[in-house]
């Protein structure tokens, strides 16, 4: 009798959890279609400059010392084909990102996209803003995060997912668990990969600048995100 009761309780909990996740996913999909998604990695400043006082982060209920790689600066030579041929593919089911020059693979890496309750949106997007660094803060409870100097940030948008929501690709110093879902909707990249991608994608950014927005003369690279 006790075993039967435990099985019933356990089954009820599992079913309830699945209903909650399903409801959240449906809600987020509806919000995505209406342009009202509330998740993402919204930047706290748009200057792209480092906060030299921001040396510690908080993620997964842990205090983290920001590694030096997030602050490194060097001269960069941008190689590759014209910006019109460049595009980025993010495969949510495989947790992989591929950067293409036409049909030629330029770069490939494992990534961490959004958790089921903080999903990364699917569709076709364009990079609209690049920041060398910015602070991100959000979430609540065990999912609260405080991340100064997030490196090599590339925000994207489309007609259904506006830029102010804060979805983007960026370097990641607070975990190295790439290949699994870990984010609040952004695409987490290894920082060394994010650096290469940052200077490869458009809009083009000169070495003397910390941020750049896309324009008709300097458009953003196309990003395709799919299951």
N, C-alpha and C positions, 0 to 999 in steps of 0.2 A: 504493500500500500504506500509506504514511504517513497519507494523508488518511482512508482507511478506518479505521485504528487510532484516529485522533483523534476521528472521528465516534462510534466505539464507546465510547471513554472518556467523551466529553462526554455521550452519551446515558445512560450508566451513572450519572454524577454527578447528572444531572437526575432520573432515576428514583429514585435513593437519597434525594435531597432531598425529593421528593414523598412518598415513603413515610414519612420522618421527620415531616414536617408533618402528614400524614394520621393517623399514629399518635398524635402529640401532641394533635391535635384530638379524636380518639376518646377518648383517656385523660382529657382535660379534660372532655369531655361526660359520661363515666362518673362522674368525680369530682363534677361538678355535680349529677348525679342522686342521688348518694349523700351530698351535702352535705359533700364533702371537698376542695373546690377550694382550692388552695394559693396562687393568685395574687391580685392585687388591690393596693390602695394602702393598706396598713395604717398607721394613724396612730401616731405615737410618743407622743402625749399627747392627752388628751381635754378639756383645759381650754378650748380655743378661743382662748386668749390668745396674743398675739404673743411671739416670742422676739426681743427687741430686739438680741441679739448675732448672730442669724442673718441675715446680710446677703449671704451668698454661697451659691450652690447648685452642684451638680455633676451634669451630664446630658450624655449622648452624648460622654463623655470630655472635656467642656469645663467650665471654671469660669465661672459666670454670676453677675453682680451682680443681686440682686433689685430690680426696679424699684419706684418709690414707689407705683405704683397698687395693689400688693399690700397696702400698709399704710394706705391712705386710709380714713378714717372720716367718716361724715356722717349727719345725721338722715335717716331713711327713712320715707316714707309708703307703706304697702302698699295698693295699689289692686286692684280686680278683683272677681270674683264670690266666692261662698262657697267655702270650701275643698273642699266635697263635689263641686263641679263642676270642680275643677282636676285636670289630669293631664298627664303628660309622656310624649312618644313619642320613642324613640331608634331611628332607622333605620340599622342597621349597613351595609347595602349602599350607601346614599347618603351615609353619614357625616353625618347631619343630626339635629338635635334640634328638636322642636316642643313648645311648651308651649300647652296648650289650656284654655279655659274652656268646658266643654261641647263644642260643635262650633265654637266661635269661636277662631281662632288668636290667641294673645297674644304669642308670641315664637317666632322661628325662627333657627337658626344652624347653620353647619357645625361639626363636632366632630371630635375624634380619639379613636377607641376602641381596643380592645386589638389588639396585633399577633397574627398567626396563632398564635404559640406562647404568647401571653398573652391569650387571647380574653376579650372582654366577655361575660358570661352573658346568655342570652336568657330571656324570660319576663315575668311580672308581679311587680312589687316594690312596696315601700313605703319611703319615707324614714323611717329610725329615729333618725338622729342628724345634727344640724347643728353644724358648728364654724366659727367665723369664720376661724380659721387653725390649722394643725397642721403638724408636720414629718413627712415621709415618706422612708423610706430602704429600699432593697432592691435586687434584681437582683444580677448578678455579671458580671465581665469587662466587655466593652464595653457591657453593658446595666445596669451599676451606676448607681444614682441616689441623690443626697442632696439633698433639697428642703425646706429650712426654710420656714416661713411660707407653705405652700400655702393660697391664699385661698378663702373661700366654699365650704366642703366640705359636701356633702350625701350621706351614706352611705345605701345602700338594702339591703334584705334581703327574703327570702321563706323559705318552709319548706324549700327545697332549698339555698339559698345563705345561710347565717347571716351576721349582721352582723359577727362578729369577723374574717371574711376580709378585709374592707376595700374592698368595691366601692362606688364613689360617683361623683357628678358634682362637678367642682370647677374653679375658675379655674386658668389656666395661664400662667406667666410665662417658662418655659424654652424654649418654641417657639411659632411662629405658623403652623405647617403644618397648619391645620385643613382637614378634607376628606380626610385620609389617616389610616391607622392608625398610631399612634405610642405608645400607652400600654401599661402593664402590666395592663390590664383595666378601669381606670376610664374614665370619659367626660370627656375634656379639653375645657373650654370656654374661649373668650376671657374674660379676667377681667372686663371690663365687662358681658358677658352673664351670667356667673356671679353677679355682684353683684345684678343684677335678679332672677334666678331665686331666689337665696338668700332674699331677703326676701319673695318671692311664694309660695313653697311652704310647706307645713306640715311639721312642727310650727312654730307661730308663735314668733318670737324677739323679745323686746323690745330696745330700743336699749341698755339697761343690761346686757345679758347677752352672753356670748361663745359659749355653747353651749346646746343644748337637745335633749332626747330626746323621742321621741313617747310619748304616753300615750293611754289610752282617751278622755280629755277633750280631748286635743290631738294627734290622729292625724296620721301622715305622709301626704304626697301620694303618689298612685299613679303608678308609672312602668312603662311598657310598652316592652320592648326586643325588637326583632325584626330578622330579616334583610331 
